[in-house]
Every structure is written in structure tokens, then in C-alpha cells.
Amino acid sequence: MESRPLSVEGSDRFSAEARFGRLYERYHRHVVAYCRRRVVADQVDDVVAETFLTTWRRIDDVPADGAALPWLYRVAYRAIGHQWRGASRRRRLDARLASFRDRPASSPADTAVQGDEIRRVLAAAAELNGSDAEILRLVSWEHLAYAEIAEVLDIAPNAVKQRVHRARTNLTKEFDRLERRRPIRTPAAQKGGTP
């Protein structure tokens, strides 16, 4: 292969276009081969296009002669990284969307039962002392780690685990106490018949 100089004196548009044309003609097949070995077939053209777009934008940064090909490989490597990260984000998003689609729709009766259970848990939580209620809110509502809860409450981290355990035990006791006080309703009573 003949060795033509890759740089053209001056930075006017014509010389930049001429230099880019020579780079493209000389190294396009090398960049394509490099990309084919690293990405799936339907992404090769996109990565090659991104590589040469970056080359055009940074034409003055492209080294002369034999150093141009490694420079183009580095640009292609970065373009492939963008492609992989984008594909990874799409897969994660697709998985999250699929998890929502795969959930069966709740019937109105199920929704009502879930709402009733939530109201009973909240009623039990309202019976807790202030420190038990707050630590459960930090765990359940704010999704804080134990170390973060320790910082918020200004207590030792090992004390958090004990307080969370105590608060959950107290919540269970309150919930059970409220459940025992609830009137038992038979299916006939729920439909308006005699209990």
C-alpha cells in the first residue's frame, strides 16, 4: 500500500475535507473489521459512522501517517463502549417494563382487600410510640440503610438493628391486638345477610 501524507497544511474547510477523505479511504475497511470483531452485525455501521463523525469533528487532532490508525481504533473503542452502555441501559429498561407487564391485573376485590390490610397496618403503626414509628418510617418509607438511620437519629449503628427489630415486634403485637378486636364477618354478613 502506498504511503500518502495524511496532513494538509492549513485548517481551511477544503484541506480538512481532503484530509478526511484520505483518512476514510485508507482506513475505513480497517475500522469496519475492528468493529465487526467487537459488536453484533447490525451495530457495525452505527459504530463506524460514529467513529468517522468524531474523526471529522476532531480532524485537526488526528495524528499523521501511521499513528492515525491506532487513533481511529481508540475512537472506535469509545464508540463501542457507548454502544454497549446504551444496549445495557435498554436491556435494564426492557426488564423493568416487562416486570410491570407481567403482573396480573388486580381484581377490584383484591384491591379492596389490599387497601383494607394497608389501613390496618397503618392503624397499628399509629399505636406505636414515636421512636418505633419513626425508625420504621426511615426503613420502609425512606429506604435508608442502617448506617444512614444511625446518622439521622444520632445513635450508634449497632443500636439501629436492635431498634428496628423492637419496632417490628411492637408493630406485629399492635396489629395482632387490633385484629383480635375486629368483628369476624362471615361471607353471608359481607353480602348483607346475617352474621
N, C-alpha and C positions, 0 to 999 in steps of 0.2 A: 504494500500500500504506500502510495507516495505521501510524503510529509509536507503538507502545505502549512504556512504560518497561519495561526488562528486569530492573531490580534491584528486589528487595523488601527492605524494611528487616528486619533481624534475620537470624539464621542458623539458626533452628529448621527442623526437617525439612519442615514444611508449606510454609514460604516457599521453601525450596530446591527442593522438588518443583514448586511453582508456577512458579518461575523457569525450571527446566529444561524444563518442559512448554512454556512460551512460546518458549524458545530452539529447542526441537526443532520446534515447529510452524512457526516463522518461517523457520528456516534449513535444515531437513532437505533440501529439494529442491536448495538451492544446494550443499550438501556432496556430495550424490549426483552432481550434474552435475560438480562439481570432480573427484571420484574417477573417474567414467566416462571422463574425458578422459585419465586417467593410468594406470589399471590395466585388466587384462582383465575382461571382464564377470562372470566367476564369482568375482572377488575384491572387487567393488564393495561388496557387502553386508557383508563382513567388515571392510573398512576403515571404512565408515560406522559400523558398530557400535562398532569400537574408538575412533573419534573421539568418539562420543557417550558412551561409557563413561568416557573420560578427562574429558569435559566434566562429567559427573555427579560424578566424584571431585574435580574442581577447580572446582566451581560457584562458589565464592567468588572465584576468580581470573579469572573471565570478565568482561571489561570491559562496561560498559553501552553501550546504544544501538548506533550504527554501528560501533563498534570490535569488536563481538562477532564479526562475520563474518570479518574478517581473522584474528582469534584462532582461530576454528574451522578456517580454512584452514591455519593453521600446525600445528594439532593433526593435521589430516588429512594434511598433508605428511609429518609424522613417522611417522604410522601407515603411509603408503605406503612410506616408507623401510624400516620394519620388514618390511613385506610383501616388498619387493624383496630385502632381505638374506636373509630366510628362503627365498625361492624360489631365490636363488643358492646358498645352502648345500645345499638339496635337490638341485639340479642337479649340484653337485660330488659329493655323496654318491652319487647315482644313477650318475654316470660312474665313480666308483671301484668301486661294486658291479658295474657292467656289465663292467668290465675283469677282475674276478675270474670272473664267469660265463662270459665269452667264451674263457677259456683252456681248451684241450683238456686233458682228464684225462690224466695221465702213466700210461703202462703200467708194470707192475712192472719190466720190463726197462729202460725209460728211467730210472726212479727209481734202479735199481741202478747204471746207468752214471753218472748224475749224482753219486751218492754216492761212487762209485769215483774220479771226477775230483776231487771235493772233497777226498777223503782224500789224493790225490796232490799237490794244490796245498798242502795243509796240511803234508805231509811235506817238500815243497820249502821252504816258509816256515820250518820248524823248522831247516833247514840254514843259514839266513841269520844274519849277525851281529846282535847285539842292536839296534843303531841302525836298520838296514834293516828288521828285523821290526817295531820299534815305529812307525816312520813309516808303514809300510803298514797297521798296525792303526789308526792315527789317521785315515788316509784312508778305509779300507774299512769298518772296524767302527764307528768313532765318527762318520764322515761330517763331519769338520771341514774348514773352508776352510783354505787355505794360511796366511792371516794368523793363524788360531786355532792352527794347528800350530806356527807360529813362536813364539807366546806360550807354548804348553805346553812346547816344547823349549828355549825361551830362545835362539833363533837368529834371524838376520836373515830376513825374509820371502822375499827372493830366493834364499836358501840352501835353503829348503824345496823349491822346484820342482826344483832340482838333485838334492837327496837323494831325492826321490820317484822321479825318473827313474832314478837309480842303483839304488835299491832294486828297482824293477820290472825293470830289466835283469838284476840279480842273481837275482831270483826266476825269471825266464824261463830263465836259464842253469842254475839248480839243477833246475828242472822238467825241462828237456831232458836233463840228466845222469841224473836218476832214470829217465826214460823209456827211455834207451838201456840201462840196466841191467836193465829189466824183461824177463822172458822173453816171447817172442812166442808167443801161443797161437792155434792155428788153430781154426776153428769145430768141427772134429771133436774137438779136445782139450778144448774148452769143454764138450762134451757127454759127455766121459768116454772118447773114443776116443784113438787115437794122435796125438801132435802132428805 
